[in-house]
Each structure stands twice: as C-alpha cells, then as structure tokens.
Amino acid sequence: MPIYNAPLKDMDFILNDVFKADEFWQANENLSHVDMATANAILEEMAKFSKNVILDLNRSADEAGGAEFNQGEVKTPAGFKEAFKQFAEGGWVGLGASEEFGGQGMPKMLTVLADEMIWSTNPSFMLYPLLTVGAGMAINDRASQEQKETYLPKFYTGEWSGTMCLTEPHSGTDLGLIKTKAEPNAEGSFNISGTKIFITSGEHDLSENIIHLVLAKTPNAPAGSRGISLFIVPKFNVNADGSIGERNAVAAGSIEHKMGIKGSATCVMNFDGAKGFIVGKENEGLAAMFVMMNYERLSMGIQGIGAAEFAYQNAAQYATDRLQGRSATGVQSPEKPADSILVHGDVRRMLLNIRANNEASRAFAVYVGQQLDITKFSTDEEAVRKANDRVALLTPIAKAYLTDKALDSALEAQMCFGGHGYIREWGMEQCIRDLRISQIYEGTNGVQAIDLIGRKTTKCSGAFIAEYIADIREFAASMADSKVKAAAVQVCSDVEDLTQFIVEQSKTAPDFSNAVAVDYLHAVGLLSFVYMFARISQAAAAKPEAFYQNKLVLADYYVAKVLPDLAARAQRIKAGSELIMQLPEEYFTAQS
Amino acid sequence: MPIYNAPLKDMDFILNDVFKADEFWQANENLSHVDMATANAILEEMAKFSKNVILDLNRSADEAGGAEFNQGEVKTPAGFKEAFKQFAEGGWVGLGASEEFGGQGMPKMLTVLADEMIWSTNPSFMLYPLLTVGAGMAINDRASQEQKETYLPKFYTGEWSGTMCLTEPHSGTDLGLIKTKAEPNAEGSFNISGTKIFITSGEHDLSENIIHLVLAKTPNAPAGSRGISLFIVPKFNVNADGSIGERNAVAAGSIEHKMGIKGSATCVMNFDGAKGFIVGKENEGLAAMFVMMNYERLSMGIQGIGAAEFAYQNAAQYATDRLQGRSATGVQSPEKPADSILVHGDVRRMLLNIRANNEASRAFAVYVGQQLDITKFSTDEEAVRKANDRVALLTPIAKAYLTDKALDSALEAQMCFGGHGYIREWGMEQCIRDLRISQIYEGTNGVQAIDLIGRKTTKCSGAFIAEYIADIREFAASMADSKVKAAAVQVCSDVEDLTQFIVEQSKTAPDFSNAVAVDYLHAVGLLSFVYMFARISQAAAAKPEAFYQNKLVLADYYVAKVLPDLAARAQRIKAGSELIMQLPEEYFTAQS
C-alpha cells in the first residue's frame, strides 16, 4: 500500500525560517490571533487526519469505481461520508473562512500547507470541501448580509455544501457563449433554466443541502461576458427560518466517467426553471467569480504539490528497497545480492528533480498565500496594491507551472518503480490519473499562460513582472555570493529581456503572445523557483545541520540541472510565431 | 467515438520518396520479391483491418475491464478472438517472418508501418501477435532445425503463440539475479521450476497452444548473467507428430491490474517442474534473447508513433470542430458564434509539436527498419558491419526517444480537448494510459539511455556515433542551403562535442555517464530527428504540391521550436554528475 507522511519539518522550515510567518502575523492586527504554535498544532492535526483517515480511502474509492450515480442521486465512495463528518467536525471546511460566519480565520499561507496534505492523500475527497470553500468565498465577497448569514455558517459546519456552475457543453473557456437563462419573478427571485457540465460535487450524499452558484443570462443582457449574472440556486429551497424546504428544480442528469479523481462526482446539472437568487449586481457575475478564482487556481497548484510529494515519498522508498545491479564505482552493499537502485545516477536524477520542484513549489505556494493574505488583511494601501498585482501575476504560475512540474514529477516517480509503477496496487498510476486534471480544469494551463502573457504582462507593458524582478534583485543583493544568487541575478535579466521582446512583438503581431505563452509561463516559473531557492538558501545557510545544508545542495542542483530549461524556452520565444500561424486550418486535418 | 485513418500518403512518401524503397529492394537479391506496389497493397489492407476491425474493440475492451482471469484461464476481451482469427488468416502474424516457415518475408522497413496502424488502433490486441513474432525470431535464430519446424509454422498460422519469460519478482533489469531452475532429465529435456512475472500473453484463449521461451539457470551454472540458458516450455507438450499432447506443468497464477493495455493479459507464470527444451547452447540464453531485442525495442518505439498518430488525428479534429473565443487578429468565422480553437497559437503549437515528432519518428522507424534489413538481407560484409553498429546505436533512441516524445504528444493532444480530454468516452485518456507502458517495458527508458551512453558510446569511445554523424554530414553536404541543413550541421558539432565530453569524463568518473544518460539520449534523439527532417526536406523540396511544401514548413518548425531542447540538454550534461551523486542514500527517505 502507498505510504505518506506529511513533510511537517519542511513546512515549519518554510513558514518559520523562510517566510518568518510569526513576525508577519504579529505585525498585522488582523492576523495577530495566529502564531507558529497554533500553526504547527493545526498542521500536526491534519497530518494525522490525512494519513490515518483518508489515505486508505483514496485507493479503495478508485478501485471500487468511484462515485456512483443512480436516478439523480450520487453515492460517494465507501468511507467518504464518515471521513467528511470527521473533517467537518474538526472545523476544517472553514479553516480559512471568516470567523464572523463560523470559520477559523486562518491565513492562506497556513491553509495551503494543510490543503497540501489532503491533496497528497485523497484528491477526490478534497474536491468536496474545496468547492464549498470557493462558493463561500464568492458569497462572502459579493452576496447580501442576509445571504451570507443564511449560507455561510451552514457551509462551515459541513451541513451544506457548495458548487460553482460555469461550464456548458458549448461554452468552457469562452464563458461569453453561455445559454443558461435567468427569468425574473415578481418577488425578486429568478427562474434558472439550462444545462451545466463538469460540475464538481454537483450532487452527492455528504451534506443535507447543496448550494449551487450559477452563471446565467438575464433577459436583454448584453451579449458575451458582460451580460453574465451570478445566482444562488439551492438544491432544496431554504425556508425563512433557515430550515430546509422543498426540492428545487435542479438535478444531476449523469456523472462523467473520467481518467481519475473517480471518487469525486463530476455532474451534468439540469436547471429546469429552478428558483435562484441573484448575487451582487446584474451582469457582474463574472467579476464575482473572479474574486475566488485566484484562490481556486492556487488550490490547483497545491493539488500538484500534494500529488508530487506523495509520488516522491513512495518512489524514494521503493528506490531504497529495490536491489538491482551494482554501483559503477564498486559494490556498495556486499552483504546483499545487489545494490539499491539509488546507486544509479539516473534514479537519483529523477528523485532530485521531483524533490527540487516540490520544495520550490511548496515555498512558492506559501509565498503566494502570503501575498493573498496581504490583500485580505493588510491595512497598508500600497502594500495591498502591490500584493494584488503580485497575485494577479503569479496566479497563472501557481496554477499552471506547479501542476506542469507536478505531472513531470509524478511520471518520473512512476518510472523509478519500473514495471511495478504501471501496476495499480502501487498507487503511482492512480496518482498520475488523479493529478492530470489539475492541468486541465479551472482554465487549462494553456489558458493560464495566455492570461499571464496577455492580461498580466503585455496589457500593463510588463509592469507587474518588472516589480517582481525588482523585488528578486533586491533580495539577491542581500545574499552572500553563491551559485543561486548568481543564477537569480542572471535569470532576472533573461526574463526581463524576454518580456521586453514579447511586449514589443505584440504591438505589431496580435497573435504573437498566444503562440509563445506557454514558453513564457515556464520562463517565469523558473524565475520564481530560483527566487524560492534563493530564499530557502538564505534561511538555511547559517544552520549546520544536514537538514539545512542539504537544502543548499538541492538549490545548487536546481540551478545546474533544472534551470537549463530556460535556455530552450528563450530560444523558442525568440523564434516567434510565424511558423505556428502560417499553415492553413485545413492542414491540420488533411489526410496524410 | 475516436477516429482513425491510416496515414497512407505519408507512409508512401517516406518509403518511396525519402528512402527510395523500390531501388533498395530491387538492388538486393534477397528482397527483390518486394516492390512498392506490393508494399502499398499490404499497407492498404492493414489500413482497413485496423480501422474496421480492431479500432472499436480497443475502447470496448478497456471499458469492460480488459482480460479476465479465472482459475488459471484467461478470457480475452469480447471480439478479440474473432479479430485475431481474421488477423492470422490474413497472414499478418508472419508478415516479416521467413518464408521457409510460412512467413511472408517482408522487410522491416515495411512491417514497421503496418505495425504502426495496429498500435494506433488497438495496442492491447497488438501485444498478442507481437510476443509470438519475438519468440519466433529467437527460435529462428538459435533453435535447432527440428525445433524451428515444430514451432514456427504453427506461430505464423496463428494456431500457436509465443511468450518471452524473463522477469522475476526480484529480478528485472538485472537478469543476473534470476532464480528459475532448469534440472536436466536423462532424455535431454529439462524440468523448469520458478516464477516469472509481467509475462505478456502468458495465458489467453486466442491460440491452441502457448510456447514459452524461458530464461533459467542449469545446475552449477556460473553466477550472474553468464549462467543463463534459454528454454522452450510449451503449455501443452507437443507429440512427435506435431499434435498437441498433455498439459505441461506451467500455469498462470494471476494477471496484473494495470494502468492501461488492459486487454492484454500480463501474467504471473508458475513453472512447477515443467518440461523444457534448451534453445542453443547452455549459458548462452541472454545472447539468444538479445537477437530479438533490437526488433522488440523498435516495436516499442512504433507503439509510441501509433499512439501519437491516433492522438494527433483526434485532437486535430476536435480543435477544428470546437468553437471558442475569437482570433486575436480579428474574427475568422463571422457566421459562427466563435472561431475554431485553431486560431489560437497555443493550440497550433501543441498540434505542430505532435505532428513534427510523429513525422520524424515515422521516418526514423523506417530508417532503423532499413538498417535491420541490411543486417539481415545484405551480402555486403562492410554494409552489414556498419548497419549492425548503426542498429546498436539507434535501438535505444528508437525505443526511448520515440516513446518519450509520444507521451509528450499524447498529453498535448489530450490538452487540446480541454475538460473533454479527461472524459473516457473521447478515448484520449485511454491512449495515454495504454501508451505509458511503452516507456517502461522492454527496459525502461532510463535503462535504454544507459545502454546508449555505455555499451554503445563510451565503450567504443564514440565510434558508432562518429560514423553516424559522418553520414549525416555527408547527407547535409548534398543539400541546398536551408535552415534544416544549417541546423543539421550545427547539431552534428554539438553532439560530437557532448560525446567527447562524456567519453573524457567517464574515464575518471565511472558513475558520470549514468547520471547524464537521459539527457544524452535526448540529444542524440534530436540529432536523429533533424537528420530525418533533412531527408524529408530533400525529398519534398522539388515538389510544388502543398502536401510536400508543408513538410518544409514543418521541418522549419521543428528546427525553430523543438530543437531548442538541445540547449537545455547540453547545459545539463556539462553540469556533470557531482550534485547528483553527493547526497547520502539516507537523504532520499529522511522525513522532511
């Protein structure tokens, strides 16, 4: 059976040594209720829950085929109900939610680490509370006080749950195409009609009620994305006293059969004149969705870290246990029939790639979490402005770069197992199947790259990235000389140069940026990870224990062995878009 | 449902225009029975069989859970039996086998193309005849005339089938560790006892008898890989008249539950004093296996091409049909609610990556097939020597580089589908699951890389690659100036330089080459694909039709957008092995 132990020491190192969380929390009156002792207690509790309660349910759910659908009802996999009850009773649903409505008010830089453990051990399970948290965030930000009071406390006890209903069969990335209609009723409510697909947790048996947040178009709404409104559509109508009333006209039509995350019910939802209540103002639905988008997209990145950490731990253990061949430098374990495969450089290369990306990813998630906390809790306007820009810039990296590297990592981990990696019982192939969705949903990684290069870069003529690079340079200047420092300085110049090139080219070639977007996203991802290793190195440098000194080796490994990808990315960007755009559309499907 | 149309025009172009197969066949008396008319007729027949017979069975087999195991018996998926009968009656099992024993005697440079179609449409199905072909090759090369006459004709009618039994639970890459015993009997046979795992087609219901080729150790055999012998162990003993006799003491203990290729039965085989017959000489079993290894490993590369071609066709069709967003250069399809996603450079980038790798891979498979044909059919000793060295050098590329690029391709194809790519009914996720094994079995791609950099490069001080580079330079010199020519010349120098560096470093650091092997394999893969595009370009340059001229654009795309990976590979190789090897083994599993 797969193993998992939460990387608590690493998490403490990142929070405490790298980002000095205690100082940060104490300096902010809205966060002064948090300290490292609380943080560590929370992480230790989640370490137990993830390992002891949901890890085994992950494989059993997949083996049993996942969530089951029958006549509009969804049965979650065996054990999920009890585990969710325990999860809800532990207050985990509202860990990062406002205390006013029953949440725990914990900062994002802490919750990302708790979330990572759930993503490591049971991604299908994670998706049930995740959507509730997202729906709660949108309601908290945009809904009326009455709506907040009606729904949020129920979310954070786990009694009710939430969904986000955006996608329709013909409308995914391009939400301007949605057809779901919202007809106003006399008393202020709306009748919602249409079909939504890919609705995570659209129907299930973990909660008494399911509150759908639905994008729809009111009569005479402007065409495209400016004419979209957001509605609350409960599965069961809610009575004036807050109790559950009649069934609303919304139902799951089927669930999808997927590559992975089979324990998570992905539903087709049919709205047949269902009663809905507008959230915020008419035609501002997309903006309301974007409020929680930065959080949700960071969550996908954490799904990546979680899976890659799980993959790493299992692959490292297998490599240690598996005896095959002998070291090229001479027999290492003469008492055994063969040496462990860790004597082979190629196996170490794979494990070090994974570990380097994992440690940088985890630091990066905490960094972005901290930026989100500044936007939410800081009272310093300029700090909030800067953090907002930083979050805007880095959200596509958090979502797409982290999940791209995570899939690479999970594939390399599987390869460490040889043929056994392909066999279900070892859990590696499920890890890959479950992880793969993180690159696809919440906007594909290609769409993230286009967001980064367009709205976040060319639109502001590179201002966001310039400010980021300035911060990295300032940090590097504070470091003693090292390979990581030198690399950070160099990568700042390289990415600056690429950004200028892109901004220039985009002025005359409107389709240029789309064609080089993924390469640019990876360039900024590499810059970000070198920055993280710079921060890790500075925090570790003065400490003599192997735990810290090995981090300096890993940082050097990153610079020597992972960072070279930047050379390829830069060459591709400089090669431009012409060869991509010049062939006619027919070329792609012509019989060859 | 997934679509597939065999790329017959491309196959004809590669055989006829690029490799001038007709001239090659006619110039060789052992191949003068083949011509392009025959070749095209064969490919057209296989195009029909693959599309009409086995394509639909691919998904139905996977959906139904694959091969079923019950009390030692394996039931293949619905439809496989009838399809295999049709396949065998068509003479496909022995397409490339010797006419003396009932084969069709077709050259490898042709059979790789027929094989590609089966890999595209039903990889699980392909594995049943594939192992028979492999076993037939080993018997043909090493067995006695009587053994050949007993088994080979039965293989090529499809009445009997074959397996290769190498791996044991504790012994995979390191076959020197095997424990299966062969005790001699008085009459010359042996009693074989032991357990073999991961035995493809070890048990099934497609043939009357199954002939296992088994590696085992005779009493007092030398330790390690020099003490391994090869045995024929039939499921049913064969009577003197060739008819089927009693059941032998070999049986499947279970089948594996895998990530993919579920229709293929992967068996645990228990040999309990089963009667076996030695093939060739005692202690030369591993050498006998290596006879067919080059063919088998090329087959895995073709599995890659097949999957990536299937993935490409489906993704290109989906991208053409899917309307979402508008072109950045202005609306392209005003009559539709949105433009096709082919207007987005990022989608084109993915499709062009796949297509470029597919076309180069296919040409490369034919090129390696031609080299194998020279080793088998040529009467020119120096040509055979040279082709043997070339095959030795390029087999790891054919196996590992082609399958690595194929997985990248299948993942990009899945991404073109957005969320739909994750849903089973579109077939993309199965394609990835089925393909993934090609990187793992027949020696993992890491093991291939170590074979390339060790036995094929440092061992001969780079002589094989030097001769390959000399040929590429000679070819480039025959070309008119172009970007591809310039790139080929440059890459020859780059790889020459890397090779020298590796040969030098390996003299003092015995574990150096293992640590940089995969990067070197990819460098030689890039060199090979640029060479293929040089040959493709020269064949296409003079022809004005779009089909040919678009190949020149694709070649330029390859140089501009794929080849830059070489810069990253070179940097990694130059960064050496020290950072990989220096951390202690405990580091990898220490709690973090």
Interface residues (C-beta under 8 A of the other chain):
Chain A: N5 P7 K9 D10 T167 H170 S171 G172 T173 D174 L177 I197 F198 E256 H257 K258 M259 G260 Q313 A316 Q317 A319 T320 L323 Q324 G325 S327 A328 T329 P337 A338 S340 L342 V343 H344 G345 D346 V347 R348 R349 M350 L351 L352 R355 L407 L411 Q414 M415 G418 G419 G421 Y422 I423 R424 E425 E429 I432 R433 R436 I437 Q439 I440 Y441 T444 N445 G446 A449 I450 P510 D511 F512 S513 N514 A515 V516 A517 V518 A546 F547 N550 V553 D556 Y557 A560 K561 P564 D565 L566 A567 A568 R569 Q571 R572 A575 G576 S577 L579 I580 M581 Q582 L583 E585 Y587 F588 T589 A590 Q591 S592
Chain B: N5 P7 K9 D10 T167 H170 S171 G172 T173 D174 L177 I197 F198 E256 H257 K258 M259 G260 Q313 A316 Q317 A319 T320 L323 Q324 G325 S327 A328 T329 P337 A338 S340 L342 V343 H344 G345 D346 V347 R348 R349 M350 L351 L352 R355 L407 L411 Q414 M415 G418 G419 G421 Y422 I423 R424 E425 E429 I432 R433 R436 I437 Q439 I440 Y441 T444 N445 G446 A449 I450 P510 D511 F512 S513 N514 A515 V516 A517 V518 A546 F547 N550 V553 D556 Y557 A560 K561 P564 D565 L566 A567 A568 R569 Q571 R572 A575 G576 S577 L579 I580 M581 Q582 L583 E585 Y587 F588 T589 A590 Q591 S592
